[in-house]
Amino acid sequence: MITVANRLYVKPEYADAFEKVFRERAGLVDKMDGFISNQVLRPVNEGDPYVVFTIWNSRQDFLNDSSRPDLPPEPHGGPFNMH
């Protein structure tokens, strides 16, 4: 089993929009092979990132689903910055 952590910095004025988009897309990962669960932690202090944990059966499952050429690429820039 593997846990993957991502930090996402979102400007406070875009927090509601970010959470809405995240909720709407959250079901997509549920269909991926090897996916077990995820957690989204909201920032406590302004300027802190959201933290997203995803849990997978194996590292290979994560790699298979994180590098899928059949999916459209995520847009870069805008109000959400991934780190």
C-alpha angles and dihedrals in degrees: 000000000000133000118208120199125199128183117211120190112208125181109243093242090059098046095101092048091047093051091047092051091045092051091049093050097038094091092060094072091050089071095054119108113258096013114140108171147318139216129200117204117200118222116258097201128042109262094028118118131244108250119216121193121192122186121208135184091238144356089250091056089053093047092048093053098038094057103046112150090193091069121081113251119259114253116255125223125013126105097323121070120191121208 
